[in-house]
């Protein structure tokens, strides 16, 4: 018989191992070399967001943040299984209460018919299945213009081996609403709600004074391009779908 003390110890160890997770609310302020300084705030997941940079980011960030980001920093405590509290007994602790009976205790009932007719229809509607989780990735086709004039993909922001320069690029280019949605993984915006227009957002049309919602941008097919060019630089963060910012 397994002792209660051993079972309790195993349950305690299992609970401790499962508790080793990053603090989902903790924020890290990344350094950068810009003048004047512009700081970027990221979560623990940033440490492992780019597998090629994980070792560099662990070396640079984990000495100060491993207490809040143990999973990403690889500092979860390891435990060894405890020794059993006592040796197993050589014989059963007690004799069986009684000898088994040679025949069944009661005869089966004579009725073999079902107790009631089945219902003609289900008693309740099936529950709706949950929507599939959308994976958080960067767009493979999206490009944006850098300050040098070159067109680059999302991965360019984390190509530099210097973590500080990576952080500066992310801070600079992810401030753009379209880049933030198209490069969700690099910009660490996976926790942001799905790429949908804010249904309650309204804005005033310049030179008209009329208050409209995001759907106004695509309401007239012939004017979509002109309205996106005029309105999306200021409204794109709240109207990403109407502005065409959502990854394909």
Secondary structure by P-SEA (a helix, b strand, c coil): cccaaaaaaaaaaaaaaaaccccccbbbbbbbccccbbbbbbccccccccccaaaaaaacccccccccccccccccccccccccccccccccccccccccccccccccccccccccccccccccccccccccbbbbbccccbbbbcccccccccccccccccaaaaaaaaaaccccaaaaaaacccccccccccccccccbbbbccccccccccccccccccaaaaaaaccccccccccccccccccc
